[in-house]
Amino acid sequence: MKLAYMYATPEVAPAHVTAIQGDAAACFARIRELGYEGVELLVRDPRAIDHGLIERQLADAGLAMPAVCTGEVYGEDGLSLADPDPARRAKTLERMIAAMDLAARFGAMVNVGRMRGRYQDGIEPARTEAWVSEGMQAAADARPTTRIVLEPVNRHYANFLMRTAEAARFVRRLGRSNIGLMLDLAHITIEGEVHRESVAEAGDLFWHYHVCDSDRKAVGHGEWDIAAALNDLDAIGYDGWITAEHFQIPDAKTAMAQSIRWLNGHYHKH
């Protein structure tokens, strides 16, 4: 199994995010030293990043880059594909395409989680869904060789496309071969879904996976049955990336080491 760790790129403000922050070269070296094979990038504005530099830094560390996570486009700047303001929707699409251009250097995917936006009072749900559909289709058509993964997100962060079956139906209606799904153990668990059923509902759209423990802790520092979840992935022959995405509690050094130690321990038993 290919294991990655989340790194927040320099334009993301220092914050309590589910990624390590700091000097890229030093972070990448530590991630590789611990045994991870890849780094997933948490971005806010990819246009502010030196793409060539980060490519060299990843290469120097011997790391792949499987995905670009766009959570802070919404979290920090409040931009979404569901914004009632067409100018802000256009700005969101620009950010999305910039993320896809970064991802294209690595053959990576781009995630759409919180950035899809929310239903809002006074706006018909169908109108919101249409805006999100149009935005995702426009991004997919603008960069047809780069894959997009829609992420079902739990009720604390979203109010539609929260469950796997709903998200799968939405993606299939989009009719774009470069749009699939990513699953996140935290969102699946908080929404009360049965994990193996979520995996089955995603089917051939299941392209990427995030893992953490309860309360967004490092893997093995909480109370969830992560072994059972990973066994569900094994049962379908999933051979994609698994990214550890959690808070750096009690600190980044400890959290990074804890997750890889637990994950390697699980897979070495098999």
C-alpha positions as CSV (number, residue, x, y, z in Angstrom):
1,M,0.0,0.0,0.0
2,K,1.3,3.5,-0.8
3,L,1.3,5.9,2.1
4,A,1.4,9.7,2.0
5,Y,1.3,12.5,4.5
6,M,-0.4,15.9,4.2
7,Y,1.8,19.0,3.9
8,A,0.3,22.6,3.8
9,T,2.1,24.7,1.2
10,P,3.7,28.0,2.3
11,E,0.8,30.3,1.3
12,V,-1.5,28.5,3.8
13,A,-1.6,30.6,6.9
14,P,-0.2,29.0,10.1
15,A,-3.2,27.4,11.6
16,H,-4.7,24.3,13.3
17,V,-4.9,22.4,10.0
18,T,-4.8,18.6,9.3
19,A,-1.3,18.9,7.8
20,I,2.3,19.5,8.7
21,Q,3.5,23.1,8.1
22,G,7.0,24.6,7.8
23,D,10.0,24.5,5.6
24,A,9.2,22.3,2.7
25,A,12.6,20.7,2.2
26,A,12.9,19.9,5.9
27,C,9.3,18.5,6.1
28,F,9.7,16.4,3.0
29,A,13.0,15.0,4.3
30,R,11.4,14.0,7.6
31,I,8.3,12.5,5.9
32,R,10.6,10.3,3.7
33,E,12.9,9.4,6.6
34,L,9.9,8.0,8.5
35,G,8.9,5.8,5.5
36,Y,6.1,7.6,3.7
37,E,6.3,7.3,0.0
38,G,4.3,10.5,-0.9
39,V,3.2,13.9,0.1
40,E,-0.3,15.3,-0.5
41,L,-0.3,19.1,-0.8
42,L,-2.9,21.2,1.1
43,V,-3.1,24.4,-0.9
44,R,-4.9,27.8,-0.6
45,D,-3.7,29.5,-3.8
46,P,-1.4,27.4,-6.1
47,R,-0.6,30.4,-8.2
48,A,1.5,31.7,-5.2
49,I,3.6,28.5,-5.1
50,D,6.8,28.0,-7.1
51,H,5.8,24.8,-8.9
52,G,9.3,24.1,-10.1
53,L,10.8,24.5,-6.7
54,I,8.3,22.2,-5.0
55,E,8.8,19.6,-7.8
56,R,12.6,19.7,-7.2
57,Q,12.1,19.5,-3.4
58,L,9.9,16.4,-3.7
59,A,12.3,14.8,-6.1
60,D,15.3,15.5,-3.8
61,A,13.4,13.8,-1.0
62,G,12.4,10.8,-3.2
63,L,8.7,11.4,-2.7
64,A,5.7,11.1,-5.1
65,M,2.8,13.6,-4.9
66,P,-0.6,11.8,-5.4
67,A,-3.1,14.6,-4.8
68,V,-3.7,18.3,-4.2
69,C,-6.2,19.1,-1.4
70,T,-8.2,22.3,-1.9
71,G,-9.8,22.6,1.6
72,E,-8.2,25.9,2.5
73,V,-9.4,27.6,-0.7
74,Y,-12.7,27.5,1.2
75,G,-11.4,27.4,4.8
76,E,-9.2,30.4,4.5
77,D,-10.6,32.4,1.6
78,G,-14.3,31.3,1.7
79,L,-14.3,30.5,-2.0
80,S,-16.7,27.8,-3.3
81,L,-18.3,26.6,-6.5
82,A,-21.7,27.1,-4.8
83,D,-21.3,30.9,-4.2
84,P,-24.3,32.9,-5.3
85,D,-21.9,35.5,-6.7
86,P,-20.8,34.5,-10.2
87,A,-17.6,36.5,-9.9
88,R,-16.7,34.5,-6.8
89,R,-17.6,31.2,-8.5
90,A,-15.3,32.2,-11.4
91,K,-12.5,33.0,-8.9
92,T,-13.0,29.5,-7.3
93,L,-12.8,27.9,-10.8
94,E,-9.5,29.8,-11.4
95,R,-8.1,28.3,-8.1
96,M,-9.3,24.9,-9.1
97,I,-7.6,25.0,-12.5
98,A,-4.4,26.3,-10.9
99,A,-4.5,23.3,-8.5
100,M,-5.0,21.1,-11.5
101,D,-2.0,22.6,-13.3
102,L,0.1,21.9,-10.2
103,A,-1.2,18.4,-10.0
104,A,-0.5,17.7,-13.7
105,R,3.2,18.0,-13.0
106,F,2.9,14.8,-10.9
107,G,0.1,13.0,-12.5
108,A,-1.8,13.8,-9.3
109,M,-5.5,14.3,-8.5
110,V,-7.2,17.4,-7.2
111,N,-9.8,17.0,-4.4
112,V,-13.0,19.0,-4.1
113,G,-14.2,18.8,-0.5
114,R,-15.4,21.9,1.3
115,M,-14.7,24.0,-1.8
116,R,-17.9,22.7,-3.4
117,G,-19.8,25.0,-0.9
118,R,-23.1,24.7,0.8
119,Y,-26.8,25.1,0.4
120,Q,-27.8,28.6,1.5
121,D,-31.1,30.0,2.8
122,G,-33.2,31.6,0.1
123,I,-31.5,29.7,-2.8
124,E,-33.2,26.6,-4.3
125,P,-31.0,23.5,-3.7
126,A,-31.3,22.6,-7.4
127,R,-29.7,26.0,-8.2
128,T,-26.8,25.3,-5.9
129,E,-26.4,21.8,-7.3
130,A,-26.3,23.2,-10.8
131,W,-23.6,25.8,-9.9
132,V,-21.4,23.0,-8.4
133,S,-22.1,20.7,-11.4
134,E,-21.2,23.5,-13.9
135,G,-18.0,24.4,-12.0
136,M,-16.8,20.8,-11.8
137,Q,-17.6,20.1,-15.4
138,A,-15.8,23.3,-16.5
139,A,-12.7,22.3,-14.5
140,A,-12.8,18.7,-15.9
141,D,-13.2,20.0,-19.4
142,A,-10.4,22.6,-19.0
143,R,-7.9,20.0,-18.0
144,P,-9.2,16.7,-19.3
145,T,-6.1,14.7,-18.5
146,T,-6.1,15.6,-14.8
147,R,-8.4,13.8,-12.4
148,I,-10.7,15.4,-9.9
149,V,-12.0,13.6,-6.8
150,L,-15.2,14.7,-5.1
151,E,-15.0,14.1,-1.3
152,P,-18.2,13.3,0.7
153,V,-17.8,15.7,3.7
154,N,-19.6,15.3,7.1
155,R,-22.3,17.5,8.5
156,H,-19.9,19.7,10.5
157,Y,-18.4,21.0,7.2
158,A,-21.1,20.6,4.6
159,N,-24.9,20.3,4.2
160,F,-25.0,18.4,0.9
161,L,-23.1,15.6,-0.8
162,M,-22.3,14.3,2.7
163,R,-22.8,10.6,2.1
164,T,-21.0,8.3,-0.3
165,A,-24.1,7.1,-2.3
166,E,-25.3,10.6,-2.8
167,A,-21.9,11.8,-4.0
168,A,-21.5,8.8,-6.3
169,R,-24.8,9.6,-7.9
170,F,-23.8,13.2,-8.3
171,V,-20.5,12.3,-10.0
172,R,-22.1,9.9,-12.4
173,R,-24.5,12.6,-13.5
174,L,-21.6,14.9,-14.3
175,G,-20.6,12.5,-17.1
176,R,-16.9,13.2,-17.0
177,S,-14.4,10.4,-17.1
178,N,-11.8,12.4,-15.1
179,I,-14.1,13.0,-12.1
180,G,-14.3,10.3,-9.4
181,L,-14.5,10.1,-5.6
182,M,-12.2,10.1,-2.7
183,L,-13.2,8.6,0.6
184,D,-12.2,9.8,4.1
185,L,-12.6,7.5,7.1
186,A,-13.5,10.5,9.3
187,H,-16.4,11.7,7.2
188,I,-17.7,8.2,6.7
189,T,-17.6,7.5,10.4
190,I,-19.1,10.8,11.6
191,E,-21.9,10.4,9.1
192,G,-22.7,7.0,10.6
193,E,-22.1,5.1,7.4
194,V,-21.0,1.4,7.3
195,H,-17.5,1.7,5.9
196,R,-17.6,-1.4,3.7
197,E,-20.9,-0.2,2.2
198,S,-19.4,3.2,1.5
199,V,-16.6,1.5,-0.3
200,A,-19.0,-0.6,-2.3
201,E,-21.2,2.4,-3.2
202,A,-18.2,4.3,-4.5
203,G,-17.4,1.4,-6.8
204,D,-15.1,2.1,-9.7
205,L,-15.2,5.9,-8.8
206,F,-13.1,5.2,-5.7
207,W,-9.7,6.7,-6.5
208,H,-8.2,8.1,-3.3
209,Y,-8.4,7.7,0.5
210,H,-7.7,9.7,3.7
211,V,-7.2,8.1,7.1
212,C,-7.1,9.5,10.6
213,D,-8.3,8.4,14.1
214,S,-11.1,9.7,16.2
215,D,-11.0,13.5,16.9
216,R,-8.7,13.8,13.9
217,K,-5.8,12.3,15.8
218,A,-2.9,10.4,14.4
219,V,-3.6,6.8,13.4
220,G,-3.7,4.6,16.5
221,H,-4.1,7.5,18.9
222,G,-7.9,7.3,19.0
223,E,-10.7,4.9,19.3
224,W,-11.8,4.0,15.7
225,D,-11.4,0.5,14.3
226,I,-9.0,1.5,11.6
227,A,-7.8,-2.1,11.0
228,A,-11.4,-3.0,9.9
229,A,-11.6,-0.1,7.5
230,L,-8.3,-1.0,5.9
231,N,-9.4,-4.6,5.6
232,D,-12.4,-3.3,3.6
233,L,-10.0,-1.7,1.2
234,D,-7.9,-4.9,0.9
235,A,-11.1,-6.8,0.3
236,I,-11.8,-4.9,-2.9
237,G,-8.1,-4.9,-4.0
238,Y,-7.6,-1.2,-3.5
239,D,-4.1,-0.3,-4.5
240,G,-4.3,3.5,-4.5
241,W,-2.8,6.0,-2.1
242,I,-3.7,6.3,1.5
243,T,-3.0,9.8,3.0
244,A,-2.7,10.3,6.7
245,E,-4.6,13.6,7.3
246,H,-4.9,14.6,10.9
247,F,-4.0,17.3,13.4
248,Q,-0.4,17.5,14.6
249,I,-1.2,16.4,18.1
250,P,0.7,16.5,20.4
251,D,3.2,17.8,17.8
252,A,4.0,17.1,14.2
253,K,7.0,14.9,14.9
254,T,5.0,12.6,17.2
255,A,1.9,12.5,15.0
256,M,3.8,11.7,11.8
257,A,5.8,8.9,13.4
258,Q,2.7,7.4,15.1
259,S,0.7,7.1,11.9
260,I,3.4,5.5,9.9
261,R,4.3,3.1,12.7
262,W,0.7,2.0,13.1
263,L,0.0,1.7,9.3
264,N,3.2,-0.2,8.6
265,G,2.4,-2.5,11.5
266,H,-1.0,-3.2,10.1
267,Y,0.3,-4.0,6.6
268,H,3.2,-6.0,7.8
269,K,0.8,-8.4,9.6
270,H,-0.8,-9.3,6.2
